[in-house]
Amino acid sequence: MQNTRINRLIDVLGDRFGGWLSNPWRRISLLIISLLFGTFLGTAISTIAGQSADWDIIAAGLLVLLTEFANWLVYGGRRSAARSLWVEMLNALKIGLTYNLFVEAFKLGS
């Protein structure tokens, strides 16, 4: 690609955003937000899928595919990709979603 002003601007903005995310407290806060969004998503999915019984099997299949894809990214393959912020956020989302589905199952069982 040519080294135009827009390419340099995008590179500089990407470097600054990467520097901003290199702060450990910001990284931890993004991971906590992702974990909490996973718990919210678990509640929303179970509520919506439970409202109409037609979507139960489809929602369960999609959740299994999401968790397996996240596991494949985090635990299989290259180690450099596992340390990426986006992969860690996806893993935190998966953990929050799975935790909330267990909590919902315990609520239904009692």
Secondary structure, DSSP 8 states (H G I E B T S, - for coil): ----HHHHHHHHHHHHHHHHHTSHHHHHHHHHHHHHHHHHHHHHHHHHHHHSGGGHHHHHHHHHHHHHHHHHHHHSS-HHHHTSHHHHHHHHHHHHHHHHHHHHHHHHH-
